[in-house]
Amino acid sequence: MKAELSDVERGYAAYTKRSLAFYDWWVLGFSNKRIWKCPTEKLLELYRAHITGNHLEVGAGTGYFPAHTLPEGAQRVGLFDINRDCLDRAYERISDFRPEIFQEDVLDPLDFSVPEFDSIAINYLLHCLPGRLELKMGTVLDNLIPALKNDGVVFGATILGNDIQRPILAKMLMSTYNRKGIFSNTEDGLGAVMEALQKRFRTFNVEVSGCVVMFWGKGLRQSYRKLEPGEEA
């Protein structure tokens, strides 16, 4: 008997080598503009504003966004994903940067330590993770904060299922994706994003475009800061 997939596995199982070959065309070329009403150029602008030369991409996808926005001469890039097919595809795309590979579940605490990153992207990841947005976003941020510098920035975007106006095509596709377990965002709303960012960062911003909320948070609040070398607890 074939074992049933867990909720986490259902969220990433659709991203196979075959489907990833069409991802950029379907999601970035068509769905973003025509269905989610957030043109990919808006996401590229978010990246250009916040990506650094010491960057961790969480939810590697096809590597499209770092490939188009990493600064020339970036000294350190990491790719973080539970899905090996995504990691391989993204690595191939930005191989010139010799990215570090982390095949991990972002919902689990990091079981390793690395030099901290100046920027971390969690783009189009949260709507694929199971659970309520306030819980899964909080868990993801808390698990990644040990890998973020105190003055670093976290940024990204997620597709909302609540608190927004959804065109009929968006409703239909979102319903299908949720039924199949590709998405888990039926109750995901804007307030949960703002709450998670406000709790952890000194400055933050959200911007809604169609069904998508783009966000960033910068500078860890005191309760989340790590001691700098030479500081006393």
C-alpha positions in Angstrom: 0.0 0.0 0.0 1.3 3.5 -0.9 1.8 5.6 2.2 -0.2 8.8 2.3 1.7 12.1 2.0 1.9 14.4 5.0 0.6 17.9 4.7 4.1 19.2 4.3 4.9 16.7 1.6 1.7 17.5 -0.3 2.8 21.1 -0.4 6.1 20.4 -2.2 5.4 17.1 -4.0 4.0 18.9 -7.0 7.3 20.5 -7.7 9.0 17.8 -9.7 11.7 18.1 -12.3 9.0 18.0 -15.0 6.7 20.6 -13.4 9.6 22.9 -12.7 10.4 23.0 -16.4 7.1 24.8 -16.9 7.1 26.8 -13.6 8.5 30.0 -14.9 6.1 30.1 -17.9 3.0 29.1 -15.9 3.5 30.9 -12.6 5.8 33.8 -13.3 4.7 34.4 -16.9 1.0 33.8 -16.8 -0.6 33.2 -13.3 1.0 36.2 -11.6 -0.3 38.7 -14.2 -3.5 37.1 -15.3 -4.8 35.2 -12.2 -3.1 36.6 -9.0 -3.0 40.1 -10.5 0.5 40.7 -9.2 2.9 41.0 -12.2 6.3 39.3 -11.7 8.0 42.6 -12.2 6.6 43.7 -8.9 8.3 40.8 -7.1 11.6 41.6 -9.0 11.4 45.2 -7.7 11.0 43.8 -4.1 14.1 41.7 -4.6 16.1 44.5 -6.1 15.3 46.7 -3.1 16.4 44.2 -0.5 18.6 41.4 -1.8 22.3 41.6 -0.7 25.5 39.9 -1.7 25.2 37.7 1.4 21.8 36.2 0.8 19.8 33.1 1.7 16.9 32.0 -0.6 14.4 29.9 1.3 12.1 28.0 -1.0 14.5 27.8 -3.9 11.9 27.3 -6.6 13.7 27.5 -10.0 16.2 30.1 -8.8 14.5 32.7 -11.1 14.6 35.7 -8.6 18.1 35.4 -7.3 19.3 34.7 -10.9 17.8 38.1 -12.0 18.6 40.2 -9.0 21.8 39.0 -7.2 24.3 41.8 -7.3 27.3 41.2 -9.4 30.1 39.8 -7.3 27.8 38.5 -4.6 30.2 36.8 -2.1 27.8 34.3 -0.5 24.5 32.8 -1.6 22.5 30.0 0.1 19.6 27.9 -1.2 17.3 26.4 1.4 14.5 23.9 0.4 13.1 20.6 1.5 12.7 19.6 -2.2 15.9 18.3 -3.8 14.5 18.9 -7.3 14.0 22.6 -6.5 17.5 22.8 -5.1 19.1 21.2 -8.1 17.2 23.4 -10.5 18.0 26.6 -8.6 21.6 25.6 -8.2 22.1 25.0 -11.9 20.6 28.5 -12.6 23.0 30.4 -10.3 25.9 28.0 -10.3 28.3 30.8 -11.0 27.7 32.0 -7.5 28.6 28.6 -6.0 25.6 28.6 -3.7 25.6 26.7 -0.4 22.9 24.0 -0.3 20.6 23.4 2.7 18.1 20.6 2.2 15.9 21.2 5.3 12.3 21.6 6.4 11.8 25.3 7.2 9.2 24.3 9.8 11.8 22.6 11.9 14.4 24.5 14.0 17.8 24.6 12.3 20.0 21.8 13.5 23.2 23.5 12.2 24.9 26.8 12.6 26.2 29.0 9.7 27.6 32.5 9.4 24.6 34.9 9.4 23.1 36.3 6.3 22.4 39.9 5.5 19.2 39.1 3.6 16.8 36.2 3.6 13.9 35.7 1.1 10.8 33.6 1.8 9.1 34.2 -1.5 6.0 32.2 -2.6 6.6 29.7 0.2 4.1 30.4 3.0 1.0 29.7 1.0 2.4 26.2 0.3 2.9 25.4 4.0 0.2 23.8 6.2 -1.5 25.5 9.1 -2.7 29.0 10.0 -0.6 31.8 8.6 0.1 33.4 12.0 1.5 30.1 13.2 3.4 29.0 10.1 4.9 32.4 9.4 5.9 32.9 13.0 7.5 29.4 13.0 9.4 30.1 9.8 10.7 33.4 11.0 11.8 32.1 14.4 13.6 29.2 12.7 15.4 31.5 10.3 16.3 34.3 12.7 19.4 32.4 14.0 20.8 32.6 10.4 20.0 36.4 10.1 22.2 39.3 11.2 20.7 41.6 13.8 20.4 44.4 11.3 19.5 42.0 8.4 16.3 42.0 6.3 13.7 39.3 5.6 11.5 39.8 2.6 9.1 37.9 0.3 5.6 37.5 -0.8 2.7 35.1 -0.3 -0.7 34.5 -2.0 -3.6 35.3 0.4 -6.9 33.5 0.6 -8.6 36.0 2.9 -8.9 39.7 3.4 -8.6 40.4 -0.3 -10.8 40.7 -3.4 -10.2 37.6 -5.5 -11.2 37.5 -9.2 -13.2 34.4 -10.2 -10.2 32.7 -11.9 -8.2 33.2 -8.7 -11.0 31.7 -6.6 -11.2 28.7 -8.9 -7.5 28.0 -9.1 -6.9 28.6 -5.4 -9.7 26.2 -4.5 -8.2 23.5 -6.7 -4.7 24.0 -5.3 -6.0 23.9 -1.7 -8.0 20.7 -2.5 -4.9 19.1 -3.9 -2.7 20.3 -1.0 -0.4 22.3 -3.2 -1.7 25.5 -1.3 -2.8 25.8 2.2 -4.0 29.4 2.4 -7.8 29.5 2.6 -7.7 31.5 5.8 -4.4 33.3 5.2 -5.0 37.0 5.8 -3.1 40.3 5.8 -3.3 40.8 9.5 -1.3 37.7 10.2 1.6 38.9 8.1 1.6 42.3 9.8 1.5 40.7 13.3 4.4 38.4 12.6 6.6 41.1 11.2 5.7 43.7 13.9 6.5 41.3 16.7 10.1 40.5 15.4 11.3 43.6 13.4 11.9 47.2 14.3 10.7 48.3 10.8 8.5 46.5 8.4 6.2 47.1 5.4 3.5 45.2 3.5 2.1 46.0 0.1 -0.9 44.2 -1.5 -1.1 43.6 -5.2 -4.1 41.6 -6.3 -4.1 38.3 -4.3 -0.4 38.8 -3.2 1.0 40.5 -0.2 4.7 41.6 -0.5 6.5 42.2 2.7 9.8 43.0 4.4 11.1 43.3 7.9 14.4 44.8 9.0 16.4 45.0 12.2 15.5 42.5 14.9 13.7 43.7 18.0 15.7 43.5 21.2 14.0 40.3 22.4 15.2 38.6 19.2 18.7 40.0 18.9 21.8 37.8 19.2 24.7 39.0 21.3 27.4 40.7 19.2 31.1 39.6 19.7 32.2 41.2 23.0 28.7 42.0 24.3 27.5 40.7 27.6 24.2 39.1 28.3 
